[in-house]
Amino acid sequence: MSRHREQATAVNPVALVAAALVAGALFGFGLALSTMIRPDVVLDFLRFRDLGLMLVMGGGVLVTLVAYQLAPRGMRRPLLGGVFALRAAALDRPTVVGAAIFGIGWGLCGVCPGPAIAGLGAGSWELGWAIAGIALGALLQGMTARSRR
């Protein structure tokens, strides 16, 4: 991160939406190309029968690590405005419980949100059930988080 404070620039909402759509399409295409949209492939990976997805995930982690390290050093501010900043993250009970529930669901059905949405785009309509469950879980989490405040 930059050692000096930069003045935040306004974020252009149209550019932000366009960038999100392009990034989402590229991400979905990558998930489809790597076969992560197929629950049977993911379950084989989780059972250590096919470790090909390890390369996909490792590649994604590596690209993200490099980008997060180099972008703030090579650019004065993000392309779409704002400032580079560290975001606070808490490892608390709700986070651990949520991660456990997510992991159990992923292990049982081989579906997580990104690949499920990409799979719908690729015509795997049965993934709609998984997305409905993900949406219900997000709704319940939002309701319980609001009640804790």
Disulfide bonds with the S-S distance in Angstrom:
none
